[in-house]
């Protein structure tokens, strides 16, 4: 199962996320749940780097299925906020889908 924690500030703005694990939906290379979640998160990181001015830290470990992404400064820019909300929308859609819900755990944590 993919465990995703969305980190929010006191204003409920996303300021980062961390993921651990693999979906286990299918074998490696054929796991559409893992691929979809990875694309959502990696594309968001890349888009923030390209289209926003936010400073961030990123760590990853492919074997562990871990990505840790945190914005510095405590508040996202307007652009980063929209991109992160879009990522969360996609992850929520996956977590709510009866076909994929057992493969992705999504939680929110105030930091």
ROTORVO-584854 format. One record per residue: residue in three letters; x, y, z of N, C-alpha, C in turn; residue number from 1. Coordinates in Angstrom, 3 decimals. Layout:
residues N
(lumlo ALA, (X, Y, Z), (X, Y, Z), (X, Y, Z), NUM)
...
end
This chain:
residues 111
(lumlo UNK, (0.839, -1.186, 0.000), (0.000, 0.000, 0.000), (0.879, 1.243, 0.000), 1)
(lumlo UNK, (0.450, 2.245, -0.744), (1.124, 3.542, -0.746), (0.519, 4.373, 0.384), 2)
(lumlo UNK, (1.366, 4.861, 1.269), (0.926, 5.730, 2.358), (1.379, 7.146, 2.031), 3)
(lumlo UNK, (0.426, 8.057, 1.877), (0.737, 9.443, 1.554), (0.257, 10.330, 2.692), 4)
(lumlo UNK, (1.154, 11.138, 3.221), (0.804, 12.131, 4.235), (0.964, 13.501, 3.610), 5)
(lumlo UNK, (-0.109, 14.283, 3.653), (-0.100, 15.662, 3.171), (0.113, 16.552, 4.383), 6)
(lumlo UNK, (1.151, 17.373, 4.362), (1.444, 18.282, 5.470), (0.810, 19.638, 5.193), 7)
(lumlo UNK, (0.055, 20.117, 6.176), (-0.641, 21.405, 6.044), (-0.218, 22.354, 7.151), 8)
(lumlo UNK, (-0.234, 23.652, 6.828), (-0.010, 24.660, 7.859), (-1.341, 24.938, 8.573), 9)
(lumlo UNK, (-1.343, 25.869, 9.492), (-2.558, 26.167, 10.266), (-3.682, 26.750, 9.414), 10)
(lumlo UNK, (-3.350, 27.218, 8.211), (-4.359, 27.765, 7.295), (-4.905, 26.696, 6.345), 11)
(lumlo UNK, (-4.524, 25.435, 6.585), (-4.940, 24.288, 5.756), (-4.352, 24.350, 4.345), 12)
(lumlo UNK, (-3.211, 25.042, 4.199), (-2.500, 25.088, 2.929), (-1.471, 23.962, 2.925), 13)
(lumlo UNK, (-1.372, 23.259, 1.838), (-0.388, 22.194, 1.720), (1.005, 22.800, 1.627), 14)
(lumlo UNK, (1.887, 22.329, 2.497), (3.269, 22.807, 2.483), (4.257, 21.653, 2.260), 15)
(lumlo UNK, (3.715, 20.483, 1.930), (4.585, 19.356, 1.630), (3.834, 18.043, 1.704), 16)
(lumlo UNK, (4.556, 16.981, 1.407), (3.970, 15.647, 1.483), (5.075, 14.615, 1.590), 17)
(lumlo UNK, (4.690, 13.449, 2.049), (5.613, 12.326, 2.090), (4.858, 11.066, 1.691), 18)
(lumlo UNK, (5.510, 10.228, 0.946), (4.926, 8.958, 0.533), (5.884, 7.835, 0.889), 19)
(lumlo UNK, (5.307, 6.695, 1.259), (6.093, 5.504, 1.579), (5.363, 4.299, 1.028), 20)
(lumlo UNK, (6.120, 3.371, 0.520), (5.568, 2.098, 0.108), (5.198, 2.023, -1.361), 21)
(lumlo UNK, (4.808, 0.831, -1.740), (4.380, 0.548, -3.107), (2.956, 0.021, -3.060), 22)
(lumlo UNK, (2.202, 0.264, -4.089), (0.788, -0.089, -4.106), (0.563, -1.593, -3.978), 23)
(lumlo UNK, (1.301, -2.372, -4.742), (1.081, -3.813, -4.732), (-0.123, -4.247, -5.549), 24)
(lumlo UNK, (-0.588, -3.367, -6.413), (-1.736, -3.673, -7.271), (-1.370, -4.736, -8.301), 25)
(lumlo UNK, (-0.198, -4.614, -8.884), (0.345, -5.567, -9.865), (1.857, -5.646, -9.649), 26)
(lumlo UNK, (2.521, -6.472, -10.427), (3.974, -6.576, -10.353), (4.623, -5.262, -10.787), 27)
(lumlo UNK, (5.858, -5.061, -10.317), (6.610, -3.861, -10.690), (6.667, -3.741, -12.210), 28)
(lumlo UNK, (6.447, -2.534, -12.690), (6.434, -2.280, -14.121), (5.055, -2.381, -14.738), 29)
(lumlo UNK, (4.109, -2.977, -13.999), (2.736, -3.105, -14.489), (1.722, -2.553, -13.497), 30)
(lumlo UNK, (2.216, -1.896, -12.454), (1.350, -1.405, -11.376), (0.835, -0.005, -11.717), 31)
(lumlo UNK, (-0.394, 0.057, -12.232), (-0.952, 1.347, -12.660), (-1.245, 2.278, -11.491), 32)
(lumlo UNK, (-1.510, 1.728, -10.311), (-1.771, 2.572, -9.140), (-0.485, 3.274, -8.718), 33)
(lumlo UNK, (0.589, 2.522, -8.639), (1.881, 3.106, -8.276), (2.321, 4.137, -9.329), 34)
(lumlo UNK, (2.127, 3.782, -10.586), (2.506, 4.696, -11.671), (1.698, 5.987, -11.613), 35)
(lumlo UNK, (0.394, 5.877, -11.404), (-0.461, 7.069, -11.363), (-0.084, 7.984, -10.195), 36)
(lumlo UNK, (0.096, 7.411, -9.015), (0.471, 8.216, -7.846), (1.836, 8.864, -8.061), 37)
(lumlo UNK, (2.776, 8.111, -8.603), (4.112, 8.653, -8.861), (4.071, 9.807, -9.848), 38)
(lumlo UNK, (3.324, 9.647, -10.918), (3.214, 10.708, -11.921), (2.602, 11.963, -11.307), 39)
(lumlo UNK, (1.553, 11.807, -10.519), (0.932, 12.972, -9.878), (1.946, 13.729, -9.027), 40)
(lumlo UNK, (2.681, 13.015, -8.203), (3.602, 13.669, -7.271), (4.838, 14.223, -7.962), 41)
(lumlo UNK, (5.451, 13.441, -8.825), (6.671, 13.895, -9.505), (6.366, 15.058, -10.439), 42)
(lumlo UNK, (5.233, 15.002, -11.137), (4.864, 16.113, -12.011), (4.608, 17.384, -11.199), 43)
(lumlo UNK, (4.016, 17.246, -10.033), (3.779, 18.417, -9.177), (5.101, 19.030, -8.744), 44)
(lumlo UNK, (6.028, 18.207, -8.316), (7.349, 18.706, -7.910), (8.014, 19.437, -9.080), 45)
(lumlo UNK, (7.997, 18.828, -10.247), (8.617, 19.436, -11.425), (7.914, 20.730, -11.827), 46)
(lumlo UNK, (6.588, 20.748, -11.753), (5.829, 21.944, -12.136), (6.093, 23.098, -11.169), 47)
(lumlo UNK, (6.179, 22.803, -9.879), (6.486, 23.865, -8.909), (7.871, 24.429, -9.184), 48)
(lumlo UNK, (8.819, 23.556, -9.483), (10.171, 24.022, -9.799), (10.170, 24.912, -11.037), 49)
(lumlo UNK, (9.350, 24.574, -12.029), (9.339, 25.312, -13.290), (8.494, 26.587, -13.233), 50)
(lumlo UNK, (7.350, 26.540, -12.554), (6.387, 27.629, -12.644), (6.206, 28.462, -11.376), 51)
(lumlo UNK, (6.856, 28.080, -10.290), (6.718, 28.823, -9.037), (8.108, 29.183, -8.518), 52)
(lumlo UNK, (8.140, 30.089, -7.586), (9.424, 30.543, -7.055), (9.714, 29.965, -5.672), 53)
(lumlo UNK, (8.923, 28.988, -5.237), (9.063, 28.428, -3.889), (10.377, 27.654, -3.723), 54)
(lumlo UNK, (10.994, 27.836, -2.565), (12.165, 27.042, -2.190), (11.644, 25.757, -1.559), 55)
(lumlo UNK, (12.336, 24.651, -1.818), (11.858, 23.372, -1.302), (13.009, 22.442, -0.968), 56)
(lumlo UNK, (12.679, 21.354, -0.306), (13.623, 20.251, -0.118), (12.938, 18.987, -0.605), 57)
(lumlo UNK, (13.713, 18.134, -1.255), (13.191, 16.884, -1.799), (14.161, 15.767, -1.467), 58)
(lumlo UNK, (13.618, 14.666, -0.973), (14.390, 13.447, -0.770), (13.580, 12.305, -1.365), 59)
(lumlo UNK, (14.270, 11.318, -1.919), (13.545, 10.170, -2.459), (14.380, 8.904, -2.349), 60)
(lumlo UNK, (13.678, 7.793, -2.306), (14.286, 6.472, -2.282), (13.357, 5.567, -3.076), 61)
(lumlo UNK, (13.746, 5.281, -4.293), (12.881, 4.519, -5.201), (12.540, 3.139, -4.648), 62)
(lumlo UNK, (13.519, 2.448, -4.088), (13.281, 1.104, -3.576), (12.242, 1.089, -2.450), 63)
(lumlo UNK, (12.258, 2.107, -1.612), (11.307, 2.196, -0.501), (9.992, 2.859, -0.918), 64)
(lumlo UNK, (9.946, 3.397, -2.139), (8.755, 4.113, -2.574), (8.554, 5.395, -1.787), 65)
(lumlo UNK, (9.664, 6.038, -1.425), (9.593, 7.213, -0.567), (9.919, 8.485, -1.343), 66)
(lumlo UNK, (9.055, 9.470, -1.171), (9.315, 10.837, -1.618), (8.948, 11.734, -0.452), 67)
(lumlo UNK, (9.859, 12.597, -0.047), (9.583, 13.591, 0.983), (9.811, 14.961, 0.349), 68)
(lumlo UNK, (8.759, 15.772, 0.317), (8.809, 17.080, -0.329), (8.279, 18.115, 0.641), 69)
(lumlo UNK, (9.042, 19.162, 0.872), (8.629, 20.213, 1.804), (8.968, 21.587, 1.232), 70)
(lumlo UNK, (7.992, 22.477, 1.275), (8.240, 23.867, 0.895), (8.859, 24.581, 2.083), 71)
(lumlo UNK, (9.788, 25.450, 1.812), (10.381, 26.263, 2.876), (9.589, 27.555, 2.992), 72)
(lumlo UNK, (9.513, 28.082, 4.180), (8.859, 29.359, 4.379), (7.470, 29.268, 4.989), 73)
(lumlo UNK, (6.901, 28.084, 5.058), (5.634, 27.918, 5.759), (4.369, 28.216, 4.981), 74)
(lumlo UNK, (4.491, 28.819, 3.814), (3.318, 29.131, 2.980), (3.667, 28.927, 1.521), 75)
(lumlo UNK, (2.758, 28.314, 0.780), (3.008, 28.146, -0.648), (2.692, 29.423, -1.416), 76)
(lumlo UNK, (3.378, 29.623, -2.526), (3.001, 30.699, -3.434), (1.651, 30.349, -4.045), 77)
(lumlo UNK, (1.056, 31.305, -4.720), (-0.228, 31.071, -5.394), (-0.113, 29.918, -6.393), 78)
(lumlo UNK, (0.974, 29.900, -7.142), (1.182, 28.866, -8.156), (1.379, 27.484, -7.514), 79)
(lumlo UNK, (2.230, 27.426, -6.485), (2.480, 26.154, -5.809), (1.219, 25.646, -5.128), 80)
(lumlo UNK, (0.440, 26.546, -4.551), (-0.809, 26.161, -3.898), (-1.752, 25.482, -4.892), 81)
(lumlo UNK, (-1.911, 26.067, -6.063), (-2.786, 25.488, -7.086), (-2.261, 24.125, -7.554), 82)
(lumlo UNK, (-0.964, 24.023, -7.778), (-0.393, 22.761, -8.232), (-0.540, 21.665, -7.175), 83)
(lumlo UNK, (-0.310, 22.005, -5.914), (-0.458, 21.020, -4.846), (-1.914, 20.611, -4.657), 84)
(lumlo UNK, (-2.838, 21.565, -4.775), (-4.263, 21.229, -4.689), (-4.665, 20.280, -5.814), 85)
(lumlo UNK, (-4.105, 20.486, -6.986), (-4.400, 19.612, -8.121), (-3.873, 18.204, -7.869), 86)
(lumlo UNK, (-2.674, 18.100, -7.316), (-2.119, 16.790, -6.971), (-3.003, 16.085, -5.949), 87)
(lumlo UNK, (-3.411, 16.822, -4.923), (-4.255, 16.249, -3.871), (-5.587, 15.782, -4.447), 88)
(lumlo UNK, (-6.161, 16.545, -5.350), (-7.412, 16.145, -6.002), (-7.245, 14.790, -6.695), 89)
(lumlo UNK, (-6.152, 14.610, -7.411), (-5.890, 13.343, -8.086), (-5.701, 12.201, -7.110), 90)
(lumlo UNK, (-4.945, 12.438, -6.031), (-4.732, 11.399, -5.027), (-6.028, 11.047, -4.302), 91)
(lumlo UNK, (-6.848, 12.057, -3.998), (-8.140, 11.793, -3.362), (-9.051, 10.982, -4.271), 92)
(lumlo UNK, (-9.023, 11.277, -5.554), (-9.835, 10.512, -6.510), (-9.412, 9.047, -6.513), 93)
(lumlo UNK, (-8.119, 8.800, -6.452), (-7.635, 7.427, -6.396), (-8.037, 6.750, -5.089), 94)
(lumlo UNK, (-7.865, 7.454, -3.975), (-8.164, 6.881, -2.660), (-9.654, 6.623, -2.476), 95)
(lumlo UNK, (-10.494, 7.362, -3.184), (-11.950, 7.199, -3.084), (-12.514, 6.209, -4.093), 96)
(lumlo UNK, (-11.713, 5.802, -5.061), (-12.180, 4.892, -6.101), (-12.245, 3.466, -5.552), 97)
(lumlo UNK, (-13.371, 2.816, -5.713), (-13.548, 1.468, -5.151), (-12.549, 0.461, -5.718), 98)
(lumlo UNK, (-12.028, 0.703, -6.894), (-11.053, -0.213, -7.485), (-9.639, -0.035, -6.938), 99)
(lumlo UNK, (-9.334, 1.133, -6.373), (-7.965, 1.434, -5.967), (-7.812, 1.822, -4.507), 100)
(lumlo UNK, (-8.901, 2.012, -3.783), (-8.862, 2.510, -2.405), (-8.000, 1.644, -1.483), 101)
(lumlo UNK, (-7.974, 0.345, -1.704), (-7.199, -0.525, -0.822), (-5.692, -0.453, -1.084), 102)
(lumlo UNK, (-5.289, 0.293, -2.109), (-3.880, 0.373, -2.471), (-3.235, 1.711, -2.146), 103)
(lumlo UNK, (-4.036, 2.674, -1.686), (-3.499, 4.003, -1.360), (-4.184, 4.535, -0.107), 104)
(lumlo UNK, (-3.365, 4.972, 0.836), (-3.834, 5.550, 2.092), (-3.421, 7.022, 2.087), 105)
(lumlo UNK, (-4.387, 7.899, 2.222), (-4.128, 9.342, 2.168), (-4.576, 9.958, 3.478), 106)
(lumlo UNK, (-3.650, 10.675, 4.133), (-4.003, 11.361, 5.373), (-3.410, 12.761, 5.378), 107)
(lumlo UNK, (-3.997, 13.608, 6.201), (-3.585, 14.999, 6.310), (-3.082, 15.243, 7.735), 108)
(lumlo UNK, (-2.001, 16.015, 7.841), (-1.405, 16.287, 9.135), (-0.994, 17.753, 9.209), 109)
(lumlo UNK, (-1.413, 18.418, 10.289), (-1.006, 19.819, 10.475), (0.383, 19.848, 11.116), 110)
(lumlo UNK, (1.252, 20.668, 10.533), (2.611, 20.797, 11.062), (2.920, 22.246, 11.401), 111)
end
